[in-house]
Amino acid sequence: MVGIGAILAGGRSERFGSDKADARIGGRRLIDHVAIALGSQVSEIVVCGRNESGRRCLVDHPAPGLGPLGGLAAALQFADEMAADFVLSSGCDTPNLPTNLLGQLHGEGPAIVES
């Protein structure tokens, strides 16, 4: 099966006070925690709503600046173009994302969180 991991990262982080994706926990940026957790469960990672060096980035669909729904729509469009079977998405600010999220969504056991 081909799966796309979509990191939703287009927010302005106004309440947070700085860019959440770049905030660090345990020496690693939040967006990198998410990419690692999703990466073991999908064929390809995409970042939606922002430019992220070294990663495939998607502009919100159908227009920039639409927030999480625009990012998810962009990921779904990309998945369709790639003939992917599923999209597994997360916000960029979810550092403790289970590395078996896909299995959990299928009812296959408790969460496995690796740091």
trRosetta pair geometry for C-beta under 8 A, 3 or more apart (Angstrom, degrees):
i j d omega theta_ij theta_ji phi_ij phi_ji
1 85 4.4 -70 -162 37 96 154
1 86 7.1 19 165 11 123 103
2 43 4.8 -33 -149 -2 69 153
2 82 6.7 -141 144 134 139 105
2 83 6.7 64 58 101 147 72
2 84 4.5 -116 113 -124 101 63
2 85 5.4 128 56 1 64 89
3 41 6.7 -59 94 133 149 72
3 42 3.9 -110 103 -128 101 78
3 43 5.5 137 51 3 56 85
3 44 7.9 -177 96 33 50 63
3 84 6.1 100 -117 -170 21 111
3 85 6.2 -50 -74 61 68 89
3 86 4.8 -15 -117 68 93 89
3 87 7.2 160 -165 -93 74 24
3 88 5.9 26 173 -4 123 106
3 102 7.2 -22 -139 -103 170 145
4 42 5.9 50 -171 -170 5 133
4 43 7.0 -38 -74 55 47 88
4 44 5.7 -23 -118 71 69 90
4 45 7.8 134 -170 -106 60 21
4 46 6.1 -3 -175 6 107 113
4 75 6.1 171 122 -173 132 94
4 78 6.4 141 -141 102 161 107
4 79 4.6 -125 11 -90 142 97
4 82 6.8 117 -66 60 121 143
4 84 4.8 -13 -22 -143 101 172
4 86 7.4 -159 31 100 70 48
4 87 4.8 -22 70 -110 101 75
4 88 7.3 175 86 26 48 66
5 35 7.6 121 120 -134 136 53
5 38 3.4 126 -156 158 140 125
5 39 6.5 -102 27 -72 165 41
5 41 6.7 107 -80 74 119 91
5 42 3.8 -175 -36 32 95 155
5 44 6.9 -161 27 98 80 40
5 45 4.5 -30 74 -105 111 69
5 46 7.1 161 82 23 56 63
5 87 7.8 154 -93 -161 17 60
5 88 5.3 -25 -107 72 66 96
5 89 7.5 150 -166 -91 47 39
5 90 7.8 -15 -171 16 89 98
6 45 7.9 167 -79 -158 24 55
6 46 5.5 -15 -109 68 67 96
6 48 5.5 23 -172 -21 100 124
6 58 7.9 -40 -134 33 101 136
6 71 6.9 147 167 150 118 95
6 72 6.8 114 122 -113 154 55
6 75 3.5 -3 -100 -117 147 152
6 87 5.4 14 -8 -174 121 108
6 88 7.2 166 22 80 75 41
6 89 4.1 -23 71 -104 103 90
6 90 7.6 154 86 24 61 53
7 31 6.2 88 169 -152 148 87
7 34 5.2 116 -118 117 116 133
7 35 6.3 -37 -55 -73 146 76
7 38 6.9 -149 -63 15 91 156
7 45 6.7 24 -14 -173 108 100
7 46 7.1 -166 25 93 75 46
7 47 4.9 -26 67 -112 108 66
7 48 6.6 177 80 18 49 78
7 89 7.5 177 -79 -152 21 67
7 90 6.2 -21 -115 71 62 80
7 91 7.7 47 -166 170 64 16
7 92 5.3 72 171 -86 104 79
8 11 7.9 57 140 -21 89 95
8 48 5.3 -26 -109 66 53 116
8 49 6.5 41 -164 13 59 131
8 68 5.0 36 -175 -127 146 80
8 71 4.4 125 -127 104 85 151
8 72 6.7 -14 -88 -54 122 78
8 89 6.0 52 -29 -180 104 111
8 90 6.9 -151 18 100 89 30
8 91 5.1 -49 68 -106 103 52
8 92 6.5 -127 81 -24 50 79
9 21 5.0 52 -149 -82 118 137
9 31 6.1 34 -104 -110 140 121
9 47 5.4 -26 30 -169 132 96
9 48 6.4 135 28 66 72 57
9 49 5.4 -180 75 69 54 101
9 50 4.6 -77 111 22 103 123
9 52 6.9 44 85 -51 157 129
9 71 7.4 141 28 -126 48 152
9 91 7.6 124 -77 -168 56 55
9 92 3.8 66 -97 -44 93 139
10 48 6.2 -60 -31 123 109 73
10 49 2.0 -83 -63 172 109 142
10 50 5.6 -172 -94 -35 54 83
10 60 6.0 56 -109 -58 168 113
10 65 7.4 -170 169 -110 124 28
10 66 7.7 21 116 60 156 55
10 67 6.2 -168 92 -123 117 26
10 68 7.3 -173 49 -68 106 41
10 70 6.9 -61 64 77 167 109
10 71 5.2 -167 -1 -61 125 122
11 20 7.0 12 77 25 119 125
11 49 7.4 49 -18 132 46 147
11 67 6.8 47 -88 -132 74 77
11 68 7.6 6 -58 -51 99 84
11 92 7.9 -151 28 33 103 113
13 16 4.2 -55 -171 48 90 121
13 17 7.2 -67 144 41 96 26
13 18 6.3 -43 131 95 137 26
13 19 5.4 162 23 -116 158 30
13 20 4.6 -175 -106 -18 122 89
13 21 7.9 -119 -55 -1 136 74
14 17 7.9 38 171 -66 28 34
16 19 8.0 36 96 -168 131 1
16 20 5.0 -1 133 -69 180 97
16 23 7.5 -103 173 -45 133 140
16 93 7.9 -138 -86 -108 150 151
18 22 7.2 -87 142 70 102 106
18 23 6.7 121 92 -72 108 95
19 22 4.4 44 96 22 113 110
19 23 7.2 -169 97 -31 59 76
20 23 5.4 -37 -153 3 42 119
20 30 6.0 -47 155 54 75 155
20 92 6.2 128 103 94 102 103
20 93 4.4 -32 159 -82 132 120
21 29 6.6 28 152 167 59 115
21 30 5.8 -127 -142 70 30 102
21 31 4.0 29 -163 -45 90 121
21 50 7.0 -149 -5 67 165 164
21 52 7.6 -105 162 -98 147 118
21 92 4.2 -23 -98 148 91 144
21 93 7.2 -92 -75 -63 50 76
22 29 5.4 -49 -139 -136 37 119
22 30 7.5 -12 32 27 10 92
22 31 7.3 -5 -63 4 40 114
23 29 6.9 112 67 -148 35 66
23 30 5.2 28 66 -19 86 118
23 93 7.5 38 44 -121 124 94
24 27 6.2 -1 -180 -134 121 11
24 28 6.3 145 -148 68 82 23
24 29 5.7 -52 -91 -88 71 46
24 30 7.4 -131 -90 -31 24 69
25 28 6.6 -33 69 62 62 76
25 30 6.5 67 6 -81 105 74
25 33 6.8 1 58 -49 111 147
25 95 5.0 11 49 -134 146 168
26 115 6.2 -179 -90 178 174 110
28 32 5.0 -118 177 85 99 123
28 33 5.6 119 114 -59 121 84
28 95 7.9 134 89 -139 104 113
29 32 4.5 91 62 4 85 106
29 33 7.3 -143 97 -9 46 81
30 33 5.6 -49 -154 27 37 114
30 34 6.8 32 152 -15 66 103
30 92 5.9 89 114 147 105 76
30 93 5.2 4 163 -117 148 51
30 94 7.6 103 -179 31 101 31
30 95 5.3 -87 -132 -68 75 97
31 34 5.7 -54 -154 37 36 111
31 35 6.3 37 149 -22 67 106
31 47 7.3 28 -166 -118 127 123
31 52 6.8 -142 154 -126 153 141
31 92 4.5 -15 -95 -161 85 106
32 35 5.4 -49 -141 36 36 113
32 36 6.3 39 157 -21 66 103
33 36 6.1 -59 -154 34 27 110
33 37 6.5 21 154 -14 64 109
33 94 7.6 -150 103 94 112 50
33 95 4.0 16 108 -137 165 71
33 96 7.7 -21 162 -47 134 33
33 97 7.1 137 135 19 92 99
34 37 5.9 -59 -147 39 31 108
34 38 6.1 19 160 -8 68 111
34 90 5.3 -161 -151 95 118 128
34 91 7.6 -126 -103 95 152 42
34 92 5.8 -127 16 -137 155 43
34 93 8.0 -5 -47 -4 132 13
34 94 5.6 81 -93 63 108 85
34 95 7.2 -81 -49 -95 74 38
34 97 5.7 74 -120 1 66 144
35 38 6.2 -60 -140 46 26 102
35 39 5.6 40 159 -40 63 112
35 45 5.4 61 -142 -160 88 161
35 55 7.3 -103 -114 -102 140 139
36 39 5.6 -49 -140 24 24 120
36 40 7.5 20 165 -17 55 99
37 40 7.1 -66 -170 26 26 101
37 41 7.6 -2 147 1 58 117
37 90 7.7 6 85 18 122 166
37 97 4.0 140 111 85 162 107
37 98 6.9 116 -166 87 123 22
37 99 5.1 -119 -143 -89 74 66
37 101 7.2 67 154 -14 109 120
37 114 7.6 169 -99 50 85 89
38 41 5.8 -84 -162 46 43 105
38 42 5.7 -7 164 11 86 121
38 45 5.9 113 100 -105 119 104
38 88 6.1 173 -140 102 101 114
38 90 6.4 -150 -63 17 123 123
38 97 7.0 -11 -47 120 78 149
38 101 7.7 -30 -98 36 66 134
39 42 6.8 -77 -127 49 24 87
39 45 5.7 -36 -89 -49 81 127
40 99 5.6 15 59 -167 137 100
41 88 6.0 -40 112 57 124 168
41 99 7.1 -180 -42 -177 109 54
41 100 7.4 155 -89 -119 122 29
41 101 6.4 -50 -69 50 174 88
41 102 4.6 163 -169 -7 126 125
42 45 6.6 118 82 -70 127 64
42 88 5.7 -145 -66 37 122 118
42 102 7.8 156 -60 -55 76 138
43 84 7.2 -156 42 -120 126 104
44 56 6.9 3 171 32 113 143
44 82 7.4 -105 37 -163 143 167
45 55 6.4 -60 107 -149 106 111
45 56 7.2 149 94 42 59 96
46 55 7.3 140 -139 161 32 100
46 56 4.9 -56 -112 96 76 102
46 57 7.0 140 -169 -110 76 21
46 58 5.3 32 169 -13 126 114
46 74 8.0 -143 135 121 137 101
46 75 6.0 168 76 -112 131 88
46 78 6.0 69 -58 101 171 165
47 50 6.1 -64 146 65 115 83
47 52 4.3 34 48 19 172 135
47 55 4.9 70 -9 116 119 135
47 56 7.1 157 19 85 75 49
47 57 4.8 -31 70 -108 97 75
47 58 7.1 173 82 21 45 73
47 92 7.8 45 -142 -88 97 118
48 57 7.6 160 -87 -162 23 62
48 58 4.9 -23 -108 68 69 104
48 60 6.8 86 174 -83 93 61
48 70 7.7 169 166 107 114 69
48 71 3.1 112 132 -158 130 98
48 72 7.1 105 143 -50 173 33
48 74 5.2 152 -134 69 109 124
48 75 5.5 -65 -67 -47 136 101
49 58 7.6 2 -25 85 46 73
49 59 7.5 83 -96 -146 34 34
49 60 5.4 45 -95 -56 82 94
49 64 7.9 129 -134 -148 64 71
49 67 7.6 33 -117 -138 147 15
49 70 6.8 102 -88 93 105 103
49 71 4.4 -50 -33 -84 113 115
49 74 7.7 169 -49 28 69 146
50 57 6.7 -99 91 -147 45 125
51 57 5.4 56 -118 -176 46 178
52 55 4.4 -7 97 46 109 122
52 57 5.6 152 29 -81 80 115
58 61 7.5 -38 161 -30 112 101
58 71 7.2 118 89 -146 107 66
58 74 4.1 154 143 149 125 128
58 75 6.4 163 56 -70 160 58
58 78 5.8 -92 -95 -45 144 139
59 64 5.3 -56 -171 -83 105 88
59 74 6.3 -174 83 -115 40 146
60 63 6.4 -8 98 92 101 35
60 64 5.2 119 42 -124 103 33
60 65 6.3 -133 39 26 148 27
60 66 4.3 171 164 32 142 98
60 67 7.4 64 -118 28 145 27
60 70 2.9 24 -166 142 115 121
60 71 5.5 -52 -102 -61 81 54
60 73 7.2 56 -172 58 67 103
60 74 5.6 -122 -134 -34 25 128
61 66 7.7 -76 63 35 27 145
61 70 6.0 163 46 -167 40 69
61 73 4.2 -131 76 113 99 103
61 74 4.0 149 -8 -76 102 69
61 77 5.3 98 -50 0 177 143
62 66 7.8 80 41 -41 52 153
62 70 7.6 -101 21 -133 39 92
62 73 7.1 -57 -34 127 59 145
63 66 6.2 110 72 -43 72 113
63 70 7.1 -73 66 -134 52 132
64 70 7.5 109 -145 158 19 149
65 70 7.2 44 78 40 29 171
66 69 6.0 -84 141 76 107 84
66 70 2.5 118 72 -49 116 135
66 71 7.5 -169 78 -20 91 61
66 73 7.5 -17 94 30 147 127
67 70 5.8 102 51 17 45 103
67 71 7.2 -86 130 -4 31 99
68 71 5.5 -57 -146 38 33 112
68 72 6.1 31 158 -18 69 106
68 91 7.3 -43 -107 -93 120 93
69 72 5.7 -52 -143 39 32 110
69 73 6.2 36 154 -21 65 105
70 73 5.6 -50 -145 36 30 113
70 74 6.5 34 153 -20 62 104
71 74 5.6 -53 -150 34 32 112
71 75 6.5 31 152 -18 65 104
71 89 8.0 134 120 -151 104 133
72 75 5.6 -52 -148 36 35 112
72 76 6.3 35 153 -19 66 104
72 87 7.7 130 -155 124 76 146
72 89 6.0 -5 -109 -104 92 172
73 76 5.8 -54 -146 37 31 111
73 77 6.4 33 154 -19 64 105
74 77 5.7 -54 -148 36 31 111
74 78 6.3 31 153 -18 64 107
75 78 5.6 -54 -147 38 31 112
75 79 6.2 35 153 -22 65 106
75 87 5.1 115 139 -151 114 143
75 89 6.2 132 83 -88 169 118
76 79 5.5 -50 -144 35 32 114
76 80 6.5 37 153 -22 63 102
76 87 5.9 -95 -86 -11 62 156
77 80 5.7 -52 -153 32 32 114
77 81 6.6 31 150 -17 64 105
78 81 5.6 -55 -151 37 33 112
78 82 6.2 18 155 -7 67 112
78 84 7.9 26 115 4 71 133
79 82 5.9 -65 -143 48 30 103
79 84 3.9 -81 -157 51 83 125
79 86 7.5 -77 -157 121 143 13
79 87 4.9 -99 -56 -62 153 106
80 83 7.5 26 -177 -76 31 35
80 84 7.5 -63 -47 36 22 85
84 87 6.8 82 111 -63 138 72
86 102 7.8 115 103 -131 148 114
88 101 6.4 126 -168 98 127 120
88 102 5.7 -63 -94 -78 145 96
88 105 8.0 -160 -119 4 102 152
90 94 4.9 -102 176 45 117 142
90 97 5.4 -3 -132 -106 163 144
90 101 7.8 -90 -63 -118 123 177
91 94 5.3 110 66 -24 83 105
94 97 4.7 71 125 -60 109 100
96 113 5.0 9 -172 -150 87 135
96 115 7.9 -24 -109 -87 79 83
97 101 6.2 -31 173 -52 91 135
97 113 7.6 151 83 -120 23 89
98 101 4.6 138 74 -65 95 73
98 104 5.9 54 90 -14 156 143
98 111 4.0 -112 -94 -154 133 90
98 112 5.6 94 -161 54 92 52
98 113 5.5 -72 -100 -73 60 71
99 112 5.2 -62 53 98 90 100
99 113 7.0 143 -3 -114 85 28
99 114 5.3 10 -21 12 138 108
100 103 4.3 -36 175 42 95 120
100 104 5.9 108 115 -28 83 91
100 108 7.3 -110 165 93 117 103
100 109 6.8 -22 129 80 148 112
100 111 6.9 175 61 -145 96 41
100 112 4.5 64 5 30 115 110
101 104 5.5 -55 -147 36 33 114
101 105 6.4 34 156 -20 66 103
101 111 7.8 22 -86 -127 60 88
102 105 5.8 -54 -152 33 30 111
102 106 6.7 19 151 -8 62 108
103 106 5.6 -64 -152 45 35 106
103 108 3.8 -80 179 71 92 121
103 109 6.3 -3 136 43 121 99
104 107 7.4 52 -175 -71 33 17
104 108 6.6 -98 -72 56 28 69
104 109 7.0 -83 -89 75 68 62
104 110 7.7 8 -104 178 105 15
104 111 6.0 18 -85 -86 146 68
109 112 7.8 19 119 -32 119 100
